[in-house]
Amino acid sequence: MSPLASGRLWIADGLLVTPTNHDVRVEYGSILVEGSRIAHIAPRGSPAPPEAHVLDAAEMIVIPGLVNAHIHSHGVLSKWVVDTLPLEMWSPYVAAGRIGMTPEEARLAALLAGIECLRSGVTTVLDHPVYDMTLFDAAAQAYLDLGIRAAMAPSVMDRPYFETIPQSQHAVPDDLKRSLWAKPQPSVQSLLDLTSHCIKRWQGVGDRLSILIGPSAPQRCSTEMLTGLGQLACEYRVGLHTHLLETRAQALLARRLYGMPITTYLKKLGLLTRMVSVAHAVWVGDEEIRDLAESGTTVVHNPLSNLTLGSGIMPLLRLREAGIRFALGTDSPNSGGHHALFESMRLATALPRALESDPDAWVSPEETFGYATLGGARALGLEDRIGSIEIGKEADLVLLRRRSTSLTPLNHAIRQLVFCEVGDSVDTVLVGGRIIVRGRRLETVDEDAILAEAQRAAEKLVARNHPNLEWARKQEVYTRAAHSATRELAKPEPLWLRRRLH
């Protein structure tokens, strides 16, 4: 419910910055919020409607809430327990660090992720957590209590880890096969039941939660698993979110597993549509790009995570040239470091400039601002509800103080939001018309108490999993060998190093 007695809020005389289908509109104006939605947009100086609570935005920039289209709440409490390694070596540590998580720990992790997102202007997240039913329920309830909008895609996989790295199985020692990665895998049916439970329990709750189908990655799932997930997507009419071609090793493995581009394989299974979003797409080739473009799949760009893990640079210009739609994410704090989407906007804009000498081909700040707003909304299937400041849409709005070091002097609003802002200027955040952050403080939860609880919980979790982290270190000799083997191969060629098509 709105905390305002009248249910009407007049956001007066702000500088409104909103994406359109092809550009960004910047103009002064006032917004009337009634209930959860934007009821009217008026010129600057218009009188406030009767019985409306007035929020003076004369010194504010008002933007639609940002959409972080790829995070992993399960990594929050164990972030940076190990120094960053390439993905194939890094993954066993991350898995070891979350073993035995309790519902309370999952709740705190989701709260911590959500608080960081809200305070940096993100009003909607797409969380891709590796949780069982009780942990998933705890995280979903946390998002509901916090007041953020969340799409959750329960991450499922039924292949053991040693089958998902490009190393022949006979070369994998028995002690690795008996390790925590080779423990009995959940049955396909149990994972499908988990997904069904999440949809039935949480879809549409509070008008802010939605559930997506969430295979961890195609190479981590059997054909039976993927087919079953596809059937659930059709049955419940929900979208699908997964990882795709994040590393060179994954690109090599995909060719060996399927004998065809992985996107062609997904297309044959009916898992490549406009209702699908894929994270990373760093090691795509021409065939994969064509399949993604023709299917209308959204690619979620996670530039900081790709750089941090040494995965590479998504060939954004090549994908854009093919007509692919984009959203932005920050990935896990284990790999991206934080959930501030402004950093993703900045890197998505700047990185292609280092790889393309023609400035006419560069990505503009207006484009990446669109990726972080309307693009994210499309990735979640919510473009008719959020992502822009329009009459009838949900009042998911962010007010940034103009009197900040990032925005003073204000010479060009959109360029400074993308290149200068880090999230420190965020003052007020509304989700569905409800003020969640006011004066940079959370209105819905006790932030200080949650931070203290999260610190204590993380210390206990890391201490409990110390033996598992040690076992992960022993495994590194094998994962390092697999990673080294892929570096010695000439193919596939990194597409981002090629010039754009002409």
C-alpha positions as CSV (number, residue, x, y, z in Angstrom):
1,M,0.0,0.0,0.0
2,S,1.0,3.6,-0.5
3,P,2.2,5.3,2.7
4,L,0.3,8.4,1.5
5,A,-3.1,8.9,3.1
6,S,-4.7,10.2,-0.1
7,G,-3.0,7.7,-2.4
8,R,-2.0,10.6,-4.6
9,L,1.5,11.9,-5.0
10,W,2.5,15.0,-7.0
11,I,6.2,14.9,-8.0
12,A,6.6,18.6,-8.9
13,D,8.9,20.3,-11.4
14,G,11.6,17.7,-11.9
15,L,13.8,17.2,-14.9
16,L,12.3,14.1,-16.4
17,V,14.6,11.7,-18.3
18,T,12.9,8.8,-20.0
19,P,13.7,6.4,-22.8
20,T,11.5,6.3,-25.9
21,N,11.6,3.6,-28.5
22,H,14.5,5.2,-30.3
23,D,15.9,7.9,-28.1
24,V,15.8,9.6,-24.7
25,R,13.4,12.4,-23.9
26,V,14.6,15.1,-21.4
27,E,12.2,17.8,-20.3
28,Y,10.9,19.5,-17.2
29,G,7.6,18.4,-15.8
30,S,5.5,17.1,-13.0
31,I,4.1,13.6,-12.4
32,L,0.8,12.6,-10.7
33,V,1.0,9.2,-9.1
34,E,-2.4,7.6,-8.2
35,G,-2.1,4.3,-6.3
36,S,0.6,2.3,-8.0
37,R,0.6,4.0,-11.4
38,I,1.4,7.2,-13.3
39,A,-1.9,9.0,-13.8
40,H,-0.8,12.2,-15.5
41,I,2.3,14.1,-16.7
42,A,2.1,17.9,-16.7
43,P,4.3,20.8,-17.8
44,R,6.6,22.4,-15.2
45,G,4.7,24.9,-13.0
46,S,1.4,23.2,-13.2
47,P,-0.6,23.3,-9.9
48,A,-0.8,20.3,-7.7
49,P,-4.1,18.4,-7.9
50,P,-6.4,18.5,-4.8
51,E,-5.5,16.2,-1.9
52,A,-2.2,15.2,-3.4
53,H,0.9,15.0,-1.3
54,V,3.6,17.2,-3.0
55,L,7.2,16.0,-3.4
56,D,9.3,18.9,-4.6
57,A,11.6,17.7,-7.4
58,A,12.8,21.1,-8.6
59,E,16.4,20.1,-7.7
60,M,16.0,16.5,-8.9
61,I,16.4,14.5,-12.0
62,V,13.6,11.9,-12.3
63,I,14.2,8.7,-14.2
64,P,12.4,5.4,-14.5
65,G,13.6,2.8,-12.1
66,L,16.6,0.9,-13.5
67,V,16.3,-2.9,-14.2
68,N,19.1,-5.1,-13.2
69,A,18.4,-8.1,-15.4
70,H,21.0,-10.6,-14.0
71,I,22.0,-11.1,-10.4
72,H,22.6,-14.1,-8.1
73,S,21.5,-13.5,-4.6
74,H,23.0,-16.8,-3.5
75,G,26.5,-15.3,-3.8
76,V,26.0,-12.2,-1.6
77,L,27.1,-13.6,1.7
78,S,30.2,-15.4,0.4
79,K,31.4,-12.5,-1.9
80,W,35.1,-12.4,-2.4
81,V,36.0,-15.3,0.0
82,V,38.4,-16.2,-2.8
83,D,40.3,-14.0,-5.2
84,T,38.9,-13.9,-8.6
85,L,39.7,-16.7,-11.1
86,P,38.4,-17.6,-14.5
87,L,34.9,-19.0,-14.4
88,E,35.8,-22.7,-14.7
89,M,38.2,-22.4,-11.7
90,W,36.1,-19.9,-9.8
91,S,32.8,-21.9,-9.8
92,P,33.8,-24.7,-7.4
93,Y,34.7,-22.1,-4.8
94,V,31.4,-20.3,-5.2
95,A,29.5,-23.6,-4.9
96,A,31.5,-24.6,-1.9
97,G,30.8,-21.2,-0.2
98,R,27.0,-21.7,-0.3
99,I,26.7,-25.3,0.9
100,G,24.3,-25.7,3.7
101,M,22.8,-22.2,3.5
102,T,19.8,-21.8,5.8
103,P,16.5,-20.0,4.9
104,E,17.6,-17.1,7.2
105,E,20.8,-16.8,5.3
106,A,19.0,-16.8,2.0
107,R,16.6,-14.1,3.3
108,L,19.5,-11.9,4.4
109,A,21.3,-12.4,1.1
110,A,18.3,-11.3,-0.9
111,L,17.7,-8.3,1.5
112,L,21.3,-7.2,1.1
113,A,21.2,-7.5,-2.7
114,G,17.9,-5.7,-2.8
115,I,19.0,-2.8,-0.5
116,E,22.1,-2.2,-2.6
117,C,20.1,-2.2,-5.8
118,L,17.5,0.2,-4.4
119,R,20.0,2.6,-3.1
120,S,21.7,2.8,-6.5
121,G,18.4,3.4,-8.4
122,V,17.4,-0.2,-9.3
123,T,13.8,-0.9,-8.8
124,T,13.6,-4.3,-10.5
125,V,15.9,-7.2,-10.3
126,L,16.1,-10.6,-12.2
127,D,17.5,-13.0,-9.6
128,H,18.9,-16.3,-10.8
129,P,19.5,-18.2,-7.5
130,V,20.6,-21.8,-6.9
131,Y,18.2,-22.6,-4.1
132,D,15.9,-25.4,-2.9
133,M,12.3,-24.7,-2.2
134,T,12.7,-23.4,1.4
135,L,15.6,-21.1,0.5
136,F,13.8,-19.8,-2.6
137,D,10.7,-19.1,-0.5
138,A,12.8,-17.2,2.0
139,A,14.4,-15.1,-0.7
140,A,11.1,-14.3,-2.4
141,Q,9.5,-13.2,0.9
142,A,12.5,-11.0,1.5
143,Y,12.0,-9.2,-1.8
144,L,8.3,-8.8,-1.0
145,D,9.1,-7.4,2.5
146,L,11.7,-5.0,1.1
147,G,9.3,-3.6,-1.5
148,I,11.5,-4.1,-4.6
149,R,10.1,-5.5,-7.8
150,A,11.7,-8.9,-8.6
151,A,11.6,-11.6,-11.3
152,M,13.1,-14.8,-10.0
153,A,14.4,-17.6,-12.1
154,P,15.2,-20.7,-10.0
155,S,18.6,-21.9,-11.4
156,V,18.5,-25.7,-12.1
157,M,20.9,-28.1,-13.6
158,D,21.2,-31.9,-13.7
159,R,24.7,-32.5,-15.0
160,P,27.7,-32.9,-12.6
161,Y,30.3,-30.2,-12.9
162,F,33.1,-32.3,-14.4
163,E,30.9,-32.9,-17.4
164,T,30.5,-29.2,-18.0
165,I,34.2,-28.4,-18.6
166,P,35.9,-29.3,-21.9
167,Q,38.1,-32.1,-20.5
168,S,37.7,-35.7,-21.5
169,Q,36.0,-37.6,-18.6
170,H,38.6,-40.3,-18.5
171,A,41.1,-37.6,-17.6
172,V,39.1,-36.6,-14.5
173,P,40.5,-38.3,-11.4
174,D,38.2,-40.4,-9.3
175,D,38.7,-38.2,-6.3
176,L,37.2,-35.3,-8.3
177,K,34.3,-37.4,-9.4
178,R,33.6,-38.3,-5.7
179,S,33.9,-34.6,-4.7
180,L,31.1,-32.2,-3.8
181,W,30.7,-31.6,-7.5
182,A,30.0,-35.3,-8.2
183,K,27.5,-35.9,-5.5
184,P,24.3,-37.5,-6.7
185,Q,22.5,-35.0,-8.9
186,P,18.8,-34.1,-8.3
187,S,16.4,-35.9,-10.5
188,V,14.9,-34.1,-13.5
189,Q,11.5,-34.5,-11.9
190,S,12.5,-32.9,-8.6
191,L,13.9,-29.9,-10.4
192,L,10.8,-29.5,-12.5
193,D,8.8,-29.8,-9.3
194,L,10.9,-27.0,-7.7
195,T,10.2,-24.8,-10.7
196,S,6.5,-25.5,-10.6
197,H,6.4,-24.8,-6.9
198,C,8.0,-21.5,-7.3
199,I,5.6,-20.5,-10.1
200,K,2.5,-21.6,-8.2
201,R,3.6,-20.1,-4.9
202,W,5.0,-16.7,-6.0
203,Q,3.8,-15.7,-9.5
204,G,2.1,-12.3,-9.2
205,V,2.3,-12.1,-5.4
206,G,2.1,-8.5,-4.2
207,D,1.8,-7.5,-7.9
208,R,5.7,-7.3,-7.7
209,L,6.9,-10.8,-8.0
210,S,7.2,-12.9,-11.1
211,I,8.8,-16.2,-11.8
212,L,10.8,-17.3,-14.9
213,I,12.1,-20.6,-16.0
214,G,15.8,-20.7,-15.1
215,P,18.1,-23.4,-16.5
216,S,21.6,-22.5,-15.2
217,A,23.1,-22.9,-18.7
218,P,22.2,-25.3,-21.6
219,Q,25.4,-27.3,-21.2
220,R,24.6,-27.9,-17.5
221,C,21.3,-29.5,-18.3
222,S,20.3,-32.7,-20.1
223,T,18.0,-32.6,-23.1
224,E,15.3,-34.1,-20.8
225,M,15.8,-31.3,-18.4
226,L,15.6,-28.6,-21.0
227,T,12.6,-30.2,-22.7
228,G,10.8,-30.4,-19.4
229,L,11.5,-26.7,-18.6
230,G,10.3,-25.7,-22.0
231,Q,7.0,-27.5,-21.4
232,L,6.6,-25.6,-18.1
233,A,7.3,-22.3,-19.8
234,C,4.5,-23.0,-22.3
235,E,2.1,-24.4,-19.6
236,Y,2.5,-21.4,-17.3
237,R,3.2,-18.8,-20.1
238,V,6.3,-17.5,-18.5
239,G,9.7,-16.4,-19.8
240,L,13.0,-18.1,-19.5
241,H,16.4,-16.9,-18.4
242,T,19.8,-18.6,-18.7
243,H,23.5,-18.2,-19.1
244,L,24.9,-18.5,-22.7
245,L,28.5,-18.8,-24.0
246,E,30.1,-16.9,-21.2
247,T,33.6,-18.3,-21.8
248,R,35.8,-19.9,-24.5
249,A,35.5,-23.2,-22.6
250,Q,31.7,-23.1,-22.9
251,A,31.9,-22.4,-26.6
252,L,34.2,-25.4,-27.2
253,L,32.1,-27.7,-25.0
254,A,28.9,-26.7,-26.8
255,R,30.3,-27.7,-30.2
256,R,31.4,-31.1,-28.8
257,L,28.1,-31.7,-27.0
258,Y,25.7,-30.8,-29.8
259,G,27.7,-30.7,-33.1
260,M,26.0,-27.5,-33.9
261,P,25.7,-24.0,-32.6
262,I,24.2,-24.0,-29.1
263,T,21.6,-21.5,-30.3
264,T,20.5,-23.9,-33.1
265,Y,20.2,-26.6,-30.5
266,L,18.0,-24.4,-28.2
267,K,15.9,-23.4,-31.2
268,K,15.2,-27.0,-32.0
269,L,14.0,-27.5,-28.4
270,G,11.8,-24.4,-28.7
271,L,13.9,-22.5,-26.2
272,L,14.8,-19.5,-28.3
273,T,12.0,-17.0,-28.4
274,R,11.1,-13.4,-27.6
275,M,10.3,-14.5,-24.1
276,V,13.9,-15.7,-23.5
277,S,16.8,-13.7,-22.1
278,V,20.4,-14.9,-22.0
279,A,23.2,-13.5,-19.9
280,H,26.7,-12.8,-21.3
281,A,26.9,-14.0,-24.9
282,V,30.6,-13.2,-24.9
283,W,31.7,-16.1,-27.2
284,V,29.0,-16.0,-29.8
285,G,29.8,-16.5,-33.5
286,D,28.1,-15.4,-36.6
287,E,25.6,-18.3,-36.5
288,E,24.7,-17.7,-32.9
289,I,24.2,-14.0,-33.5
290,R,21.8,-14.8,-36.4
291,D,19.8,-17.2,-34.3
292,L,19.5,-14.7,-31.4
293,A,18.5,-11.9,-33.7
294,E,15.9,-14.0,-35.6
295,S,14.3,-15.3,-32.5
296,G,14.0,-11.9,-30.7
297,T,16.0,-13.2,-27.7
298,T,17.3,-10.5,-25.4
299,V,21.0,-10.5,-24.5
300,V,21.8,-9.3,-21.0
301,H,25.2,-7.6,-21.0
302,N,27.3,-8.0,-17.8
303,P,30.5,-6.1,-18.7
304,L,32.1,-5.8,-15.3
305,S,31.7,-9.5,-14.5
306,N,33.0,-10.5,-18.0
307,L,36.1,-8.4,-17.3
308,T,36.6,-9.5,-13.7
309,L,36.5,-13.2,-14.6
310,G,38.6,-12.7,-17.7
311,S,35.8,-14.1,-19.9
312,G,36.2,-11.5,-22.6
313,I,34.2,-8.6,-24.0
314,M,30.7,-9.2,-25.5
315,P,30.8,-8.1,-29.1
316,L,28.1,-5.5,-28.6
317,L,28.5,-3.7,-31.9
318,R,28.2,-7.0,-33.9
319,L,25.1,-8.0,-32.0
320,R,23.6,-4.5,-32.3
321,E,24.2,-4.5,-36.0
322,A,22.2,-7.7,-36.2
323,G,19.3,-6.1,-34.5
324,I,19.6,-7.9,-31.1
325,R,17.8,-6.4,-28.1
326,F,19.9,-5.7,-24.9
327,A,19.4,-5.4,-21.2
328,L,22.1,-4.9,-18.5
329,G,23.1,-6.8,-15.4
330,T,25.8,-6.8,-12.7
331,D,25.9,-10.6,-12.1
332,S,27.0,-12.0,-8.7
333,P,28.9,-9.8,-6.3
334,N,31.5,-12.6,-6.3
335,S,32.4,-11.6,-9.9
336,G,30.9,-8.1,-10.5
337,G,31.7,-6.7,-7.1
338,H,28.4,-4.7,-6.6
339,H,24.9,-4.2,-8.0
340,A,25.3,-0.6,-9.2
341,L,23.9,-0.6,-12.7
342,F,25.3,2.8,-13.5
343,E,28.7,1.0,-13.7
344,S,27.3,-1.4,-16.3
345,M,25.9,1.5,-18.3
346,R,29.3,3.2,-18.3
347,L,31.3,0.1,-19.3
348,A,28.7,-0.9,-22.0
349,T,29.1,2.5,-23.5
350,A,32.9,2.8,-23.2
351,L,34.2,-0.7,-24.0
352,P,33.2,-0.8,-27.7
353,R,35.1,2.5,-28.2
354,A,38.3,0.8,-27.5
355,L,37.6,-1.9,-30.1
356,E,36.2,0.3,-32.9
357,S,38.0,3.3,-34.4
358,D,35.0,4.6,-36.2
359,P,33.1,6.9,-33.8
360,D,30.0,6.7,-35.9
361,A,29.7,3.1,-34.8
362,W,30.0,3.7,-31.1
363,V,27.3,3.0,-28.6
364,S,25.7,6.2,-27.3
365,P,24.8,7.0,-23.7
366,E,21.2,7.2,-24.8
367,E,21.3,3.6,-26.1
368,T,22.8,2.2,-22.9
369,F,20.4,4.2,-20.7
370,G,17.7,2.4,-22.8
371,Y,19.2,-1.0,-22.1
372,A,19.1,-0.3,-18.4
373,T,15.4,0.7,-18.4
374,L,13.2,-0.3,-21.3
375,G,15.6,-3.0,-22.4
376,G,15.5,-4.6,-19.0
377,A,11.7,-4.4,-18.8
378,R,11.5,-6.2,-22.2
379,A,13.9,-8.9,-20.9
380,L,11.5,-9.6,-18.0
381,G,8.3,-9.4,-20.1
382,L,7.3,-6.2,-18.3
383,E,7.7,-3.6,-21.0
384,D,4.0,-2.7,-20.8
385,R,4.4,-2.0,-17.0
386,I,7.8,-0.5,-16.3
387,G,10.9,0.9,-18.0
388,S,9.8,4.4,-18.9
389,I,7.9,7.4,-17.6
390,E,4.5,7.0,-19.3
391,I,0.9,7.5,-18.3
392,G,-0.6,4.1,-17.2
393,K,2.8,2.5,-16.3
394,E,3.8,1.6,-12.8
395,A,5.3,4.4,-10.8
396,D,8.7,2.9,-10.5
397,L,10.7,6.1,-10.3
398,V,14.1,7.3,-9.1
399,L,14.9,10.9,-8.0
400,L,18.5,11.9,-8.1
401,R,19.8,15.1,-6.4
402,R,21.2,17.5,-8.9
403,R,23.4,19.1,-6.3
404,S,26.0,16.3,-6.3
405,T,29.5,16.0,-7.5
406,S,28.4,13.7,-10.4
407,L,25.7,16.0,-11.6
408,T,27.2,19.4,-10.9
409,P,27.5,21.3,-13.2
410,L,24.7,19.8,-15.2
411,N,25.7,20.3,-18.8
412,H,24.1,17.2,-20.4
413,A,21.8,15.0,-18.2
414,I,21.9,11.7,-20.0
415,R,25.7,11.8,-20.6
416,Q,26.4,12.6,-17.0
417,L,24.0,9.9,-15.8
418,V,25.9,7.3,-17.8
419,F,29.5,8.5,-17.5
420,C,29.5,10.4,-14.2
421,E,26.9,9.0,-11.9
422,V,27.8,6.1,-9.5
423,G,24.5,6.0,-7.6
424,D,25.5,8.4,-4.8
425,S,23.0,11.0,-6.1
426,V,20.0,8.7,-5.7
427,D,17.7,10.3,-3.1
428,T,14.2,8.9,-3.4
429,V,13.0,5.6,-4.9
430,L,9.4,4.6,-5.6
431,V,8.2,1.1,-6.6
432,G,4.6,0.9,-7.6
433,G,3.9,4.3,-6.2
434,R,5.3,3.5,-2.8
435,I,8.2,5.4,-1.5
436,I,10.8,2.8,-0.6
437,V,13.9,5.0,-0.2
438,R,13.6,8.6,1.1
439,G,16.6,10.8,1.7
440,R,18.8,7.7,0.9
441,R,17.3,5.7,3.8
442,L,15.2,2.6,3.4
443,E,11.6,3.1,4.6
444,T,10.6,-0.6,4.6
445,V,13.3,-2.3,6.6
446,D,15.9,-1.5,9.3
447,E,18.9,-1.3,7.1
448,D,21.5,-1.1,9.9
449,A,20.1,-4.1,11.6
450,I,20.1,-6.1,8.4
451,L,23.7,-5.2,7.7
452,A,24.7,-6.3,11.2
453,E,22.8,-9.6,10.8
454,A,24.3,-10.2,7.4
455,Q,27.8,-9.8,8.7
456,R,27.3,-12.3,11.5
457,A,25.5,-14.7,9.1
458,A,28.3,-14.5,6.5
459,E,31.0,-15.1,9.1
460,K,29.2,-18.3,10.2
461,L,28.6,-19.5,6.7
462,V,32.2,-19.1,5.6
463,A,33.4,-20.7,8.8
464,R,31.1,-23.7,8.3
465,N,32.2,-24.1,4.7
466,H,35.9,-23.8,5.4
467,P,36.5,-27.6,4.7
468,N,34.5,-27.3,1.5
469,L,36.6,-24.3,0.4
470,E,39.7,-26.3,1.1
471,W,38.4,-29.1,-1.1
472,A,37.7,-26.6,-3.9
473,R,41.4,-25.6,-3.7
474,K,42.4,-29.2,-4.2
475,Q,40.2,-29.4,-7.3
476,E,41.8,-26.4,-8.8
477,V,44.7,-28.4,-10.3
478,Y,42.1,-30.1,-12.6
479,T,40.0,-27.0,-13.4
480,R,43.2,-25.1,-14.1
481,A,44.3,-27.8,-16.5
482,A,41.0,-27.6,-18.3
483,H,41.2,-23.9,-18.5
484,S,44.8,-23.9,-19.8
485,A,43.8,-26.4,-22.5
486,T,41.2,-24.1,-23.9
487,R,43.7,-21.2,-24.0
488,E,46.0,-23.3,-26.2
489,L,43.4,-23.7,-28.9
490,A,43.1,-21.2,-31.7
491,K,39.3,-21.6,-32.1
492,P,36.9,-20.1,-31.6
493,E,38.3,-16.8,-32.5
494,P,37.2,-14.0,-30.2
495,L,34.6,-12.2,-32.2
496,W,34.9,-8.9,-30.3
497,L,38.4,-8.5,-31.8
498,R,37.1,-8.5,-35.3
499,R,36.0,-5.3,-37.0
500,R,32.3,-4.8,-37.3
501,L,30.4,-5.9,-40.4
502,H,30.2,-3.5,-43.3
